[in-house]
Amino acid sequence: MPHSYNALDAMDPDVPYYQGQGWYRTFLHLDNPYENGRIVIHFEGAGQVTDLYVFQTHIGRHVGGYDEFWFDITDAVNDFISCPEFGDMYDGKVPVVVRSDNSRNTELIPSDLSDFNLYGGLYRYVNLVYLPPMSVEMLHVKSATSQPYNQARVELSARLHNPQKNVETVTLQYSITDPSGKEVAAGEVERQAWTGFRDLIDLTLEQPMLWSTHTPQLYTSSLTLITSDSKHTRVERFGIREFEFKKHGPFYLNGERLFIQGTHRHEDHAGVGPAMTEELMRQEMELMKEMGVNFLRTGHYQQSRIILELCDELGILVWEEIPWCRGGLGGETFREQARRMLTNMIEQHYNHPSVIIWGWAMKMTGLATSILLINTKSGHLCRSCMICRTLLMIAVKPESAEPIFSTML
């Protein structure tokens, strides 16, 4: 891993590339260090429809080739190892099977009318993760500053992975370190276990070091969840910056006018397709920076977290979007996937200071005339307007915080 079964044929102009199922199988020796802990398989991206099995048990399905997803396999593993045949069949190991499918499907995005390949395979990392019974699933860091930039407000919010629905009171220890590694804020609070995202910490930093394309300063936040029987820490990097698109005017970053010099990137490479190594990704992004690039459109889909991390480190602004492209409106399955992929993209790449634009559609010129129109005869929003409004509400709700919302027609 990573691997794509379209690494070669999708790059060959003389043959149609394979679109269908590909199967992956492995055997896991599991040794969870946490008592009563959870076992999770985390996919950083797989195309385009993924089904996971533990032995003969179907764990779940994920639809979408670009957003991250994960499955908790704890219960299925426990059921399997309790079988009498367990020890004899696989020498104490647990069989795990993944089916990847990039077959043509008119009810999925991106559409097969798109002008890019819809690869199949496990083309980003797949991680085996051990967790305590309760853990921090996601940590969001919202920062805000304004001229004269002598202070910054930082807010931490988090969501728990708590499948047992434990309601005990937990201790939360937090820490913020500046780009030099110096701790600039720390503390401890108590909260009763919660569901969904919850605001936890609100603090002010003095004389913040600003993230920019010239000096991409990165802070680090950590949140440690302490329960009666375990401890779990989530660490996230973030940056502090202010940006503005002047109406009919230039772009400003931290109060200074910035001339945007950008390019567009698809996530694939000759010989490997979408299964790019970290070395290839870094080489590509450093070459862009050397060219003078300070802005990147990640077309036309959520890209690897590694790319976003490199943009944060190198000082490259990002427009990131979901692959609603040329497929019309589709049915409810189509629209639900668009809603889910937009939500996942924003949640998963929330902390990257490089991201300044979330995009939810592109190459939809035929739809453009109806996006903001109301059917005056019926008084109801047209179908296209309804789905666009729904996606807009996802992009601008409070959880999506500072990055602006945009569309490409």
C-alpha positions in Angstrom: 0.0 0.0 0.0 -0.8 2.4 -1.4 -1.9 0.6 -4.5 -4.3 1.1 -7.5 -5.2 -1.5 -10.1 -5.4 1.3 -12.6 -1.8 2.4 -12.1 -0.9 1.5 -15.8 -4.0 1.1 -17.9 -5.5 4.5 -16.9 -2.4 6.1 -18.3 -2.4 4.2 -21.6 -4.1 6.1 -24.4 -4.7 2.9 -26.5 -6.8 0.9 -24.1 -9.8 1.6 -21.9 -9.0 1.4 -18.3 -10.6 -1.3 -16.1 -13.6 -0.2 -14.1 -14.8 -2.9 -11.7 -14.0 -4.7 -8.5 -10.7 -5.3 -6.9 -10.1 -7.4 -3.8 -7.5 -7.1 -1.1 -6.9 -9.6 1.7 -4.7 -9.7 4.7 -4.4 -11.5 8.1 -4.0 -9.4 11.2 -2.3 -10.3 14.4 -4.1 -8.1 16.9 -2.7 -7.0 20.2 -4.6 -4.0 21.6 -2.8 -2.4 24.6 -6.0 -0.9 26.0 -8.2 -3.0 28.3 -11.6 -3.2 26.6 -10.2 -1.0 23.9 -11.5 -0.5 20.4 -9.9 -1.7 17.1 -10.4 0.6 14.1 -9.3 0.4 10.4 -8.8 3.9 9.0 -8.8 4.5 5.3 -7.2 7.7 4.1 -8.9 7.3 0.7 -10.0 4.4 -1.5 -11.9 4.4 -4.8 -14.6 4.5 -5.4 -16.9 2.3 -3.3 -15.3 0.3 -0.4 -16.7 -2.7 1.5 -14.9 -4.1 4.5 -15.3 -7.7 5.8 -13.9 -9.4 8.9 -14.0 -13.1 8.1 -17.6 -13.5 6.8 -19.0 -10.5 8.5 -19.7 -7.4 6.4 -18.6 -4.4 8.6 -19.7 -1.6 6.3 -19.6 0.3 3.1 -18.2 3.7 2.2 -19.2 5.5 -1.0 -16.7 8.1 -2.2 -13.2 7.9 -3.5 -11.5 10.8 -1.8 -12.7 11.5 1.8 -11.2 9.6 4.8 -13.3 7.0 6.6 -12.9 4.4 9.2 -14.7 1.3 10.6 -14.7 0.1 14.2 -14.2 -3.7 13.9 -14.0 -4.5 17.6 -17.3 -6.4 17.9 -16.7 -8.4 14.7 -13.2 -9.4 15.9 -14.5 -10.5 19.3 -17.2 -12.6 17.7 -14.6 -14.2 15.4 -12.0 -15.1 18.0 -14.7 -16.6 20.2 -15.4 -19.2 17.4 -14.0 -22.7 18.1 -12.4 -22.7 14.6 -10.4 -19.5 15.3 -7.1 -21.0 16.5 -7.0 -23.8 13.9 -7.9 -21.9 10.8 -5.6 -18.9 10.8 -3.0 -19.4 13.5 -4.6 -16.8 15.7 -4.8 -14.2 13.1 -8.0 -12.4 11.9 -8.8 -12.4 8.2 -9.7 -9.0 6.8 -11.0 -8.5 3.2 -11.6 -5.2 1.4 -13.5 -4.9 -1.9 -12.8 -1.8 -3.9 -15.1 -1.0 -6.8 -14.8 1.8 -9.4 -17.6 0.5 -11.7 -19.6 3.0 -13.7 -22.6 4.3 -11.7 -24.8 7.1 -12.6 -25.9 7.7 -9.0 -22.4 8.5 -7.7 -20.0 11.4 -7.9 -17.8 12.1 -9.6 -19.7 11.4 -12.8 -18.2 9.3 -15.6 -18.7 12.3 -17.7 -15.9 14.0 -15.8 -12.6 14.6 -17.7 -10.4 12.7 -15.2 -9.9 9.1 -14.3 -12.0 7.4 -11.5 -9.4 5.1 -10.1 -10.0 1.9 -8.1 -7.9 0.5 -5.3 -6.5 1.4 -1.9 -4.5 4.3 -3.2 -3.9 6.0 0.1 -2.7 4.6 3.4 -4.8 2.1 5.4 -4.1 2.2 9.1 -4.8 -0.2 11.9 -5.6 1.9 15.0 -5.9 0.8 18.7 -8.0 3.1 20.9 -9.1 3.1 24.5 -12.9 2.6 25.2 -13.3 6.4 24.9 -11.1 8.6 22.7 -10.9 12.0 21.0 -12.2 11.3 17.4 -11.6 14.8 16.0 -10.1 18.0 17.3 -10.9 21.3 15.7 -8.9 24.5 16.3 -10.5 27.8 15.3 -8.2 30.8 15.3 -9.0 34.5 14.6 -7.0 37.7 14.5 -7.2 41.2 13.1 -5.0 44.2 12.7 -2.8 45.2 14.4 -2.3 41.4 15.0 -1.1 41.7 18.5 -3.6 39.1 19.8 -5.3 36.0 18.5 -8.3 34.1 19.7 -8.1 30.3 19.7 -11.0 28.0 20.3 -10.8 24.2 20.7 -13.7 21.9 20.0 -13.8 18.1 19.8 -15.9 15.1 19.1 -15.5 11.8 21.0 -15.5 8.2 19.8 -17.6 6.6 22.6 -19.4 3.5 21.2 -20.3 2.3 24.7 -22.0 5.7 25.4 -20.2 6.2 28.6 -21.5 9.2 30.5 -18.7 9.7 33.1 -17.1 13.0 33.9 -13.7 13.2 32.1 -10.6 15.4 32.4 -9.3 17.3 29.4 -5.8 18.6 29.4 -4.8 21.0 26.6 -1.6 22.6 25.4 -0.6 25.0 22.7 3.0 25.4 21.5 4.2 28.1 19.1 6.2 27.4 15.9 9.5 27.3 17.9 8.1 24.6 20.2 7.5 26.8 23.2 4.4 26.2 25.2 2.3 29.3 25.2 -1.0 28.0 26.7 -2.0 25.1 28.8 -4.7 24.1 31.2 -7.2 21.5 32.4 -11.0 21.3 32.5 -13.6 18.7 33.4 -16.6 17.8 31.2 -19.2 15.1 31.2 -18.8 12.9 28.1 -20.8 14.3 25.2 -22.0 13.5 21.7 -21.2 15.5 18.5 -18.9 18.5 18.5 -18.6 20.5 21.7 -16.8 23.8 22.3 -14.3 23.2 25.1 -11.5 25.8 25.3 -11.5 29.6 24.5 -8.2 31.4 25.0 -6.2 34.4 23.8 -2.6 34.3 22.6 -0.4 37.4 22.7 1.8 38.5 19.8 0.9 35.6 17.6 3.2 34.4 14.8 1.2 34.7 11.6 1.0 32.1 8.9 1.6 33.4 5.4 2.9 32.3 2.1 6.3 33.7 2.9 6.5 32.6 6.6 4.2 29.6 7.1 4.3 29.6 10.9 2.6 26.6 12.4 1.3 26.1 16.0 0.6 22.8 17.6 -2.4 22.0 19.8 -2.9 18.8 21.9 -5.9 17.6 23.8 -5.6 14.7 26.2 -8.8 12.9 27.3 -8.4 11.2 30.8 -11.1 8.8 31.9 -11.2 6.5 35.0 -9.3 3.8 33.2 -7.5 5.3 30.2 -5.9 8.2 28.5 -5.9 9.4 24.8 -4.2 12.4 23.1 -5.1 14.1 19.8 -2.6 16.4 18.3 -3.3 19.0 15.5 -1.3 21.7 13.8 -2.9 25.0 12.9 -2.0 28.5 11.8 -3.1 32.0 12.6 -3.9 34.3 9.7 -6.5 36.7 8.3 -7.5 37.0 4.7 -9.9 39.0 2.6 -11.1 39.1 -1.0 -11.9 42.8 -1.6 -15.1 43.2 -3.6 -14.0 44.0 -7.2 -10.5 44.3 -5.8 -7.3 42.4 -4.8 -6.7 39.6 -2.2 -5.2 40.5 1.2 -3.4 38.1 3.5 -2.7 39.5 7.0 -3.4 43.0 5.8 -1.0 42.9 2.9 -1.9 42.7 -0.7 -0.9 39.3 -2.3 -0.8 38.6 -6.0 -2.1 35.1 -6.4 0.0 32.8 -8.6 -1.7 29.5 -8.9 -2.0 26.1 -10.5 -4.2 23.1 -10.5 -3.4 19.6 -9.3 -4.8 16.1 -9.9 -3.6 13.4 -7.6 -1.9 10.9 -9.9 1.5 10.2 -11.4 2.9 8.1 -14.3 3.5 4.5 -13.3 1.5 4.6 -10.1 -1.7 6.3 -10.9 -3.2 7.8 -7.7 -1.1 5.6 -5.4 1.6 8.3 -5.0 4.3 7.9 -2.4 5.0 10.7 0.1 8.4 11.3 -1.6 6.6 11.9 -5.0 4.1 14.2 -3.3 6.8 16.3 -1.6 8.9 16.4 -4.8 5.8 17.7 -6.7 4.8 20.3 -4.1 8.4 21.6 -3.7 8.7 22.0 -7.5 5.5 24.1 -7.5 6.9 26.3 -4.7 10.1 26.8 -6.6 8.1 27.8 -9.7 6.6 30.7 -7.7 3.2 29.0 -6.9 1.4 30.4 -3.8 -2.1 29.1 -4.6 -3.3 25.6 -5.5 -6.7 24.3 -6.6 -7.0 20.7 -5.7 -9.1 19.5 -8.6 -11.5 18.2 -8.4 -11.8 16.4 -5.1 -10.5 16.1 -1.6 -6.8 15.2 -1.7 -4.5 13.4 0.6 -3.9 14.9 4.0 -0.2 14.8 3.1 -0.8 17.4 0.3 -2.6 19.7 2.7 0.2 19.3 5.3 2.8 20.2 2.6 0.8 23.2 1.6 0.7 24.3 5.3 4.5 23.8 5.6 5.4 25.4 2.3 3.0 28.3 2.4 0.7 27.5 -0.4 -3.0 28.7 -0.3 -5.6 26.1 -1.2 -8.9 25.9 -2.9 -10.3 22.4 -2.1 -13.6 21.0 -3.6 -15.8 18.0 -3.9 -16.2 16.2 -7.2 -19.7 17.3 -8.2 -18.8 17.6 -11.8 -20.9 17.4 -15.0 -23.3 14.8 -13.5 -26.4 16.9 -13.3 -28.5 16.6 -10.2 -28.9 12.8 -9.8 -31.2 11.2 -7.3 -31.2 11.2 -3.6 -28.2 8.8 -3.4 -26.2 11.2 -5.6 -27.2 14.2 -3.5 -26.6 12.5 -0.2 -23.1 11.6 -1.3 -22.4 15.2 -2.2 -23.6 16.4 1.2 -21.5 13.8 3.0 -18.4 14.4 1.0 -18.6 18.2 1.6 -19.1 17.6 5.3 -16.2 15.2 5.6 -13.9 17.4 3.6 -14.5 20.4 5.8 -14.3 18.4 9.0 -11.2 16.5 8.1 -9.2 19.5 6.7 -10.6 22.1 9.0 -7.3 22.9 10.8 -5.2 23.6 7.7 -4.4 27.3 7.5 -3.6 26.9 3.8 -7.3 26.3 3.0 -9.1 29.5 2.1 -11.8 28.3 -0.2 -14.2 25.3 0.0 -15.8 24.4 -3.3 -18.8 22.3 -3.9 -19.3 22.2 -7.7 -17.4 22.8 -11.0 -18.1 22.6 -14.7 -21.8 22.9 -14.1 -22.5 25.7 -16.6 -25.8 24.3 -17.7 -26.9 24.4 -14.0 -25.7 27.9 -13.3 -28.8 29.7 -14.6 -31.0 27.9 -12.1 -28.8 28.0 -9.0 -30.3 31.3 -7.7 -33.7 31.2 -9.4 -37.1 30.6 -7.9 -39.8 28.9 -9.8 -42.2 31.8 -9.8 -45.1 29.7 -11.0 -45.0 27.3 -8.1 -43.2 29.5 -5.5 -40.8 26.7 -4.7 -37.1 26.5 -5.1 -36.1 24.5 -8.2 -34.4 21.1 -7.5 -31.0 22.5 -8.4 -31.4 25.5 -6.1 -32.5 23.2 -3.2 -29.4 21.0 -3.4 -27.1 24.0 -3.9 -28.7 25.7 -0.9 -28.2 22.6 1.2 -24.5 22.4 0.3 -24.2 26.1 1.0 -25.6 25.6 4.5 -23.1 22.8 5.2 -20.2 25.0 4.0 -21.1 28.1 6.0 -22.4 26.6 9.3 -20.5 27.6 12.4 -18.5 24.4 12.5 -16.9 25.2 9.1 -15.5 28.4 10.7 -13.3 30.8 8.8 -12.6 29.5 5.3 -14.9 31.0 2.7 -17.4 29.2 0.5 -17.1 29.2 -3.2 -18.3 27.4 -6.3 -16.8 26.9 -9.7 -19.1 26.9 -12.7 
